[in-house]
Amino acid sequence: MLEARDLYCERDERTLFSGLSFTVDAGEWVQVTGGNGAGKTTLLRLLTGLARPDGGEVYWQGEPLRRVRDSFHSGLLWIGHQPGIKTR
């Protein structure tokens, strides 16, 4: 189970989200939508431990993600929207 509790994130003095809380159970799918710059990628980075929220906490199987980050990352595959190979 993945849980977000009271997440807060601010970028460039703009609040992307505040008080965001939800739970995703095993086998459950979630769709994240929003306009350009709305915070979709930032939210995914927070939920995977690739970035830290300005407030609140992310939990993986009941434990704070920051405490179980290594074991969580051993089963994580991140495919971002930017090309992985850069031209010279």
Helices and strands as residue ranges (DSSP letters): E 2-11, E 14-24, H 40-47, E 55-60, E 63-64, H 69-73
